[in-house]
């Protein structure tokens, strides 16, 4: 069954209440939880579908940016995608996503990112795996790094200061966010069952990182959960571990979020840190030209890549493009030989560097000449894409 739907903003209090009930049921929450969430994100950032005047589903837009090649690319995160159970299977969810993609394109947003509950739905709207969201765990007693090169000082959280420190690290890691305000709030605001502790690494005039964490007791273990962290120097990295080790008399395990290949683990004496889980977020290139021109590239690379792209939803992205890269920047023109052919979904993991061009070709996600594969490998090389934030 396919119904006719109307896509719009949240227009009135009754619609807000109705969508709050849908979210409550979709995400096993409470009315209070969903009201707080809607207010934090901002009512103006929600979109809903109506069917005969009734709200049947909706989602949230999170306007922010993402770091790619040391450059911030404007990005809209998609969150809280929910459809009332009685309207599932009617085409509501894919209608919601396609309308969102078209709206964001009309607003000149280059890329969009989301965390999928199911990949099939979002692939129909042009999204594909873009990067990793990982949690690591280590027994506190196995850290065994006691030297602390820098001071660690308990400090009150100041958004401007902490965001400045965070951005210095984020710009070096492909996929890290220029965070939306609600993401910062989730990090620093404790729930009723936890306390959050905030420490600065280094001196007040030269901060070299920070640690924000909470502590939890389970039936079996005491867990120190690092909610957010930054280390900007080798000394800060060693200090991070010595500070974690100092909790070993009361804490059994330390958990933190990092990349699938996390440089922090290289400092450990043994391979006792293990990935607890790995999920992949999905990215959609909304505007081919803007997405390719706004990201950064390796500064020593000068190369030309001839692309041919197919996008079944946004016809403006269809056709042949030439990407010319030099001095860390890219310029896109129409035309060319179309030596690397792919659809908009295949472009996502190429753009992010989650997989190499050769891997994508072997997976059937692109078809390219040897020359184009070499150029694409040079152009899209970089750190493995990841982010520590879930939305």
HELIX and SHEET records of a PDB file:
HELIX    1   1 UNK A   13  UNK A   26  1                                  14    
HELIX    2   2 UNK A   31  UNK A   41  1                                  11    
HELIX    3   3 UNK A   43  UNK A   45  5                                   3    
HELIX    4   4 UNK A   85  UNK A   87  5                                   3    
HELIX    5   5 UNK A   92  UNK A  106  1                                  15    
HELIX    6   6 UNK A  119  UNK A  124  1                                   6    
HELIX    7   7 UNK A  140  UNK A  142  5                                   3    
HELIX    8   8 UNK A  159  UNK A  170  1                                  12    
HELIX    9   9 UNK A  181  UNK A  188  1                                   8    
HELIX   10  10 UNK A  234  UNK A  245  1                                  12    
HELIX   11  11 UNK A  263  UNK A  267  5                                   5    
HELIX   12  12 UNK A  288  UNK A  294  1                                   7    
HELIX   13  13 UNK A  315  UNK A  317  5                                   3    
HELIX   14  14 UNK A  344  UNK A  352  1                                   9    
HELIX   15  15 UNK A  357  UNK A  362  1                                   6    
HELIX   16  16 UNK A  370  UNK A  379  1                                  10    
SHEET    1   A12 UNK A   6  UNK A   9  0                                        
SHEET    2   A12 UNK A  46  UNK A  51 -1                                        
SHEET    3   A12 UNK A  54  UNK A  68 -1                                        
SHEET    4   A12 UNK A  71  UNK A  83 -1                                        
SHEET    5   A12 UNK A 111  UNK A 114  1                                        
SHEET    6   A12 UNK A 274  UNK A 285 -1                                        
SHEET    7   A12 UNK A 128  UNK A 139 -1                                        
SHEET    8   A12 UNK A 253  UNK A 258 -1                                        
SHEET    9   A12 UNK A 222  UNK A 231  1                                        
SHEET   10   A12 UNK A 207  UNK A 217 -1                                        
SHEET   11   A12 UNK A 196  UNK A 202 -1                                        
SHEET   12   A12 UNK A 152  UNK A 154 -1                                        
SHEET    1   B 4 UNK A   6  UNK A   9  0                                        
SHEET    2   B 4 UNK A  46  UNK A  51 -1                                        
SHEET    3   B 4 UNK A  54  UNK A  68 -1                                        
SHEET    4   B 4 UNK A 177  UNK A 178 -1                                        
SHEET    1   C 5 UNK A 329  UNK A 334  0                                        
SHEET    2   C 5 UNK A 319  UNK A 326 -1                                        
SHEET    3   C 5 UNK A 303  UNK A 310 -1                                        
SHEET    4   C 5 UNK A 340  UNK A 343  1                                        
SHEET    5   C 5 UNK A 366  UNK A 368 -1                                        
END                                                                             
